[in-house]
Amino acid sequence: MKPRIAIPLPHSGDLEYAERAIPQYERAVELSGGEPVRIPLNRPPAELMKLIERCDAVLLPGSKADVDPAKFAKFDSEKHPKTEPADPRRDTVDELLLQDAYNMRKPVLGICYGLQILNVYRSGTLLQHIESAVNHEAGRQVPIAHQVEVEPRSRLAEIVSGAKAPLPGVPDPPRLKPGSSTVSPRLDFPADPALDFAADTTVTPQSGISSAIAVEGYGFSRAEKGANRSGALAPEGSVVIPTNSSHHQSAELVGDGLKVVARCPEDGIIEGLECTSPDHFVLAVQWHPERSFDEDKRSQAIFSALVEAAREKHGELEGEFETV
């Protein structure tokens, strides 16, 4: 039996957007060997919990909403002018999913808004609007917006560094030569081989992720106001990957039981979080691997890791029910 992955509808107020966005997540789960379970946003909590309890893992997708600042800005709840309206129904469902996932130690993957709501659920805070020379709001028409530097000793680094074998039914990613174009008219990849999605993961001798700021409960999304982040604290062997980007907010203070595992090296914006407990699969990325799934083995590997963790959890839960 395939592991069941709960995916809430991305938005309750714009169904056209939600119905357009969710199939990419569902397809990525299916091609990775899982069964996506769509979680509606307009049902009573008791009815939702019946659906949620039958799932083995959670995928929190992106959204056009922003988290209500009142949920995290305890001392200064003033709303930034560019903060989008909140989606209370989506937040309620996300909180139910996370409550069940943490109670039962089910795997969790957060994507974009999913990272942000996860961090707030764990008592973290958000930067309400990013001011940076990096275009974090590039959107889906820009397949590579910037690079992300991944902490080498993290679960995320292990996942993306081991992304070698393609998934069954998914074509090999295009390998570009200078001056060539991709087979897909939607994706206009740069001709620079260093940014080729099919190229091997880049490993750098210097990392912009300080081991001192990648620990639970501490971590700011900006480069410590211009501080030098490439000094002695930077671990060697950092994994650098090209990513897309469609967000204007980011995690700021990191929530309980989470740690920073990826940043944009140009401005220090947090791009990845994961659980501090090694026996609980909780991973969140600020970019959209579902959009680059067909072209990028690292994106495939992220979904494969979620489904594999869900499969293991399904076996545990099945065993527990048999002994009751």
C-alpha positions in Angstrom: 0.0 0.0 0.0 1.3 3.4 -0.9 2.0 5.8 1.9 -0.6 8.6 2.2 0.6 12.2 2.1 -1.8 14.8 3.4 -1.8 18.0 1.4 -4.0 20.9 2.4 -5.6 23.0 -0.4 -3.3 26.0 -0.8 -5.9 28.7 -0.3 -9.5 29.0 0.9 -10.4 32.3 -0.7 -9.1 31.8 -4.3 -10.2 28.4 -5.4 -9.0 29.0 -9.0 -5.5 29.6 -7.7 -5.7 26.7 -5.3 -6.9 24.2 -8.0 -4.2 25.4 -10.3 -1.4 25.1 -7.7 -2.1 21.8 -5.9 -1.7 19.4 -8.9 2.0 20.0 -9.1 2.5 18.9 -5.5 0.2 15.9 -6.0 2.0 14.8 -9.2 5.4 15.0 -7.4 4.1 12.8 -4.6 2.6 10.3 -7.0 5.8 10.0 -9.1 7.8 9.6 -5.9 5.6 6.6 -5.0 3.1 8.2 -2.6 -0.6 8.7 -2.6 -1.6 12.4 -2.2 -4.6 13.0 0.0 -6.2 16.4 -0.6 -7.3 18.1 2.7 -10.2 20.6 2.2 -10.2 23.8 4.1 -14.0 24.1 4.6 -14.8 21.2 6.8 -15.3 21.0 10.6 -12.2 20.0 12.6 -13.6 16.7 13.7 -14.2 15.7 10.1 -10.8 16.9 9.1 -9.1 14.9 11.8 -10.7 11.7 10.4 -8.9 12.4 7.1 -5.6 13.5 8.8 -5.3 10.5 11.1 -5.4 8.1 8.2 -2.4 9.8 6.6 1.2 8.9 7.1 2.9 12.3 6.4 2.2 15.9 5.8 3.1 18.2 2.9 2.5 21.9 3.5 2.4 23.7 0.2 2.8 27.3 -0.8 0.1 29.9 -0.6 -0.7 33.4 -1.9 -1.6 34.4 1.7 0.8 35.6 4.5 0.7 34.4 8.1 -1.1 36.8 10.3 1.6 38.9 12.1 -0.5 38.6 15.3 0.5 35.0 15.5 4.2 35.7 15.8 4.9 39.4 16.5 4.1 39.3 20.2 5.8 42.6 21.0 5.2 44.4 17.7 2.2 43.1 15.9 2.1 46.0 13.4 1.4 44.7 9.9 3.9 45.6 7.2 2.2 47.4 4.2 3.3 44.6 1.9 2.0 41.8 4.1 -0.8 39.9 2.2 -4.1 39.1 3.8 -4.0 36.0 6.0 -6.0 32.8 5.3 -7.4 31.7 8.7 -8.9 28.5 7.3 -5.6 27.4 5.8 -3.8 28.2 9.0 -6.3 26.2 11.0 -5.9 23.1 8.8 -2.1 23.5 8.8 -2.1 23.7 12.6 -4.3 20.5 12.8 -1.9 18.7 10.5 1.2 19.8 12.4 -0.4 19.0 15.8 -1.1 15.4 14.6 2.4 15.2 12.9 4.2 16.2 16.0 2.0 14.1 18.3 2.5 11.0 16.2 6.0 11.9 14.9 4.8 11.8 11.3 7.1 13.2 8.5 6.6 16.8 7.5 7.7 18.7 4.4 7.0 22.4 4.2 7.4 24.3 1.0 7.5 28.2 0.8 4.5 29.3 2.9 4.7 25.8 4.4 8.1 26.7 5.9 6.8 29.9 7.3 3.7 28.4 9.0 5.8 25.6 10.4 8.2 28.1 11.9 5.4 30.1 13.4 3.7 27.0 14.7 6.9 26.2 16.6 6.9 29.7 18.1 9.3 31.3 15.6 8.9 34.6 13.9 8.8 35.9 10.3 10.5 38.8 8.5 7.4 40.4 7.0 9.0 41.8 3.9 12.5 41.1 2.5 14.6 44.1 1.5 17.4 42.7 -0.6 19.3 43.0 -3.9 18.4 39.4 -4.5 15.0 39.0 -6.2 13.3 36.5 -3.9 10.0 37.4 -5.7 11.2 36.2 -9.1 8.2 33.9 -9.7 7.6 30.8 -11.6 8.8 32.2 -14.9 12.4 32.4 -13.6 13.6 28.8 -13.1 16.8 29.9 -11.3 16.5 33.0 -9.2 19.5 32.5 -6.9 21.7 30.0 -5.2 21.1 28.3 -1.8 23.9 27.2 0.5 23.1 24.1 2.5 24.7 23.1 5.8 26.8 20.1 5.0 25.9 18.1 8.1 22.2 18.4 7.6 19.5 16.0 6.4 18.8 18.4 3.5 22.4 18.1 2.4 22.3 14.4 2.5 19.2 14.4 0.4 20.3 16.7 -2.3 23.9 15.4 -2.4 22.6 11.9 -3.0 20.3 12.9 -5.8 21.9 10.7 -8.5 19.3 8.1 -9.8 16.3 9.4 -11.8 12.8 8.3 -10.7 10.9 5.8 -12.9 8.8 7.6 -15.5 10.6 10.9 -15.0 12.8 12.0 -17.9 16.4 12.8 -17.4 17.0 16.5 -16.8 18.3 18.5 -19.8 22.1 19.1 -19.9 22.6 22.4 -21.5 25.5 23.6 -23.6 26.5 27.2 -24.0 24.1 28.9 -26.4 21.6 26.0 -26.3 17.9 26.2 -25.3 15.8 23.8 -23.3 13.3 21.4 -24.7 10.5 23.1 -22.6 9.4 26.5 -23.7 8.3 27.3 -20.2 11.8 26.8 -18.7 14.5 29.1 -20.0 17.6 27.9 -18.2 20.8 29.9 -18.2 23.5 28.6 -20.4 26.0 28.8 -17.6 26.9 25.2 -16.8 27.5 26.2 -13.1 23.7 26.8 -12.9 22.6 23.8 -14.9 20.0 21.9 -12.9 21.5 18.7 -14.3 25.0 19.5 -13.2 26.5 17.9 -10.1 25.9 19.6 -6.8 28.5 22.3 -6.2 30.7 22.0 -3.1 32.5 25.0 -1.9 35.4 25.2 0.6 33.8 28.2 2.4 30.2 28.3 3.6 28.1 31.3 4.5 26.2 29.3 7.1 27.7 29.8 10.4 27.5 26.8 12.8 26.9 29.4 15.5 23.7 30.6 13.9 22.3 27.3 12.7 21.1 26.0 16.1 17.7 25.7 17.7 16.0 29.0 18.7 18.5 31.3 17.0 18.9 32.5 13.5 18.2 35.7 11.7 17.2 35.8 8.0 19.5 38.7 7.2 23.2 38.6 7.2 23.6 40.0 10.7 23.3 43.5 9.3 26.4 43.2 7.2 28.6 41.1 9.5 31.3 39.0 7.9 29.7 35.5 7.5 32.6 33.8 5.7 35.1 33.6 8.6 36.4 30.9 10.7 33.0 29.7 11.8 32.0 28.8 8.3 32.1 25.0 7.9 33.8 23.5 4.9 32.1 21.4 2.2 29.0 23.4 1.9 26.5 22.2 -0.7 25.4 25.0 -3.1 22.4 24.5 -5.3 20.5 26.7 -7.8 16.8 27.3 -6.9 13.7 29.1 -8.0 12.1 31.7 -5.7 8.6 33.1 -5.1 8.4 34.7 -1.7 8.7 38.1 0.0 8.8 36.8 3.6 11.1 34.5 5.4 11.8 32.8 8.7 13.5 35.2 11.2 13.8 33.9 14.7 13.8 30.1 14.4 11.1 28.1 16.2 11.5 25.5 19.0 13.0 22.2 17.8 14.0 23.7 14.4 17.4 24.7 13.0 18.6 26.6 10.0 20.1 24.3 7.4 20.1 26.5 4.3 20.5 30.2 3.4 20.8 32.4 0.4 24.6 33.2 0.5 24.1 36.7 -1.0 21.9 38.1 1.8 21.6 35.5 4.5 17.9 34.9 4.0 16.8 31.6 5.6 16.0 29.0 2.9 15.8 25.8 4.8 14.8 24.5 8.2 14.7 21.0 9.7 14.0 19.3 13.0 16.8 19.2 15.6 15.7 15.6 16.5 17.3 13.2 14.1 14.6 10.6 14.5 11.8 12.9 13.3 11.7 13.8 9.6 10.7 17.5 9.5 12.1 19.5 6.6 11.1 22.8 5.1 12.5 24.7 2.1 11.7 28.2 0.9 11.8 27.4 -2.8 9.5 25.3 -4.9 10.9 21.8 -5.7 7.5 20.8 -7.2 8.0 23.3 -10.0 11.4 22.0 -11.0 10.6 18.3 -10.3 10.8 17.1 -14.0 14.1 18.9 -14.6 16.0 18.6 -11.3 17.1 15.4 -9.6 17.5 17.2 -6.3 13.9 18.3 -6.4 12.9 14.7 -7.0 15.1 13.6 -4.1 13.3 15.9 -1.7 9.9 14.3 -2.5 11.4 10.8 -2.5 12.8 11.4 0.9 9.4 12.5 2.2 7.6 9.5 0.7 10.3 7.1 2.0 9.9 8.5 5.5 6.1 8.2 5.2 6.5 4.6 4.1 8.5 3.8 7.2 6.0 5.6 9.4 3.1 3.7 7.7 4.8 0.5 8.7 5.2 1.7 12.3 1.6 2.8 12.5 0.3 -0.4 11.0 2.3 -2.4 13.5 0.9 -0.3 16.4 -2.7 -0.9 15.2 -2.2 -4.6 14.9 -1.0 -4.9 18.6 -4.0 -2.9 19.9 
